[in-house]
């Protein structure tokens, strides 16, 4: 799901203004600027922390193979998934409140071609 969020929120919107417009303008408004910055950061954090949790699970399975009480159960896995989502949202939350788009006025020298 984390990688799917990256392909939905990060890839199409990151290159839209670079590939379509030479001046890198943002067409989607200030609210979408804040929301997409938050969603993109959340998706990246979520993907990275999911890999950390998977690595931790594999480490636990290798190091404590003969200790069944330390194994990650379904309940513990659900807690780890929830913690990963909550932590990723909290890490990306400042972007929701600080990111804004603004217009840059063209100087008279840029208008003469």
C-alpha positions in Angstrom: 0.0 0.0 0.0 2.9 2.4 0.8 4.4 1.9 -2.6 1.0 2.3 -4.3 0.6 5.6 -2.5 4.0 6.7 -3.9 3.0 5.8 -7.4 -0.3 7.7 -7.0 0.8 10.9 -5.1 4.5 11.3 -5.8 5.1 10.4 -9.4 2.4 12.2 -11.3 2.4 15.4 -9.4 6.2 15.8 -8.9 6.9 16.0 -12.6 3.8 17.7 -13.9 5.1 21.2 -13.7 8.6 20.2 -14.9 7.5 18.2 -17.9 4.5 20.3 -19.1 5.5 23.8 -18.3 8.9 25.5 -18.8 8.4 27.9 -15.9 7.5 25.2 -13.4 4.1 26.7 -12.5 1.7 25.0 -10.1 -1.9 24.8 -11.4 -3.6 23.0 -8.6 -3.9 25.8 -6.0 -2.5 26.4 -2.5 -4.7 23.8 -0.8 -3.6 21.0 -3.2 0.0 22.2 -2.7 -0.2 21.7 1.0 -2.2 18.4 0.7 0.1 16.9 -1.9 3.2 17.9 0.0 1.8 16.1 3.1 0.7 13.1 1.1 4.0 12.8 -0.7 6.0 13.0 2.5 3.7 10.6 4.2 4.0 8.1 1.4 7.8 8.2 1.4 8.0 7.9 5.2 5.5 5.1 5.1 7.4 3.2 2.5 10.7 3.6 4.3 9.4 2.7 7.7 7.6 -0.3 6.3 11.0 -1.6 5.0 12.4 -1.0 8.5 9.6 -3.0 10.1 10.1 -5.8 7.5 13.8 -5.8 8.2 13.2 -5.9 11.9 10.8 -8.9 11.5 13.4 -10.8 9.4 16.1 -10.0 12.0 13.8 -11.3 14.8 13.1 -14.4 12.8 16.8 -15.2 12.3 18.1 -14.2 15.7 15.3 -15.7 17.8 14.3 -18.7 15.7 14.0 -21.0 18.8 12.2 -18.5 21.0 8.5 -18.7 20.1 7.5 -16.1 22.8 9.5 -13.3 20.9 8.1 -14.0 17.5 5.9 -11.4 15.8 2.4 -12.6 16.1 -0.6 -11.3 14.0 -1.5 -8.9 16.9 2.0 -7.5 17.2 2.2 -7.1 13.4 -1.0 -5.1 13.4 0.4 -2.9 16.2 3.6 -2.4 14.1 1.6 -1.5 11.0 -0.5 1.0 13.0 2.6 2.5 14.6 4.2 2.8 11.2 1.2 4.7 9.8 0.8 6.9 12.9 4.6 7.7 12.9 4.6 8.5 9.2 1.6 10.8 9.5 3.1 12.6 12.4 6.4 13.1 10.7 4.7 14.5 7.6 2.1 16.6 9.4 4.1 19.8 9.6 4.1 20.0 5.8 0.4 20.2 5.8 0.5 23.5 7.8 3.6 25.1 6.4 3.5 24.4 2.6 1.9 27.1 0.5 2.0 28.1 -3.1 2.5 31.7 -4.2 2.6 33.7 -7.4 5.7 35.3 -8.7 5.1 38.4 -10.6 7.0 38.6 -13.9 9.4 41.5 -14.3 9.0 43.8 -17.4 12.2 42.3 -18.8 10.7 38.8 -18.9 7.6 40.1 -20.7 9.6 41.4 -23.7 10.5 38.6 -26.1 
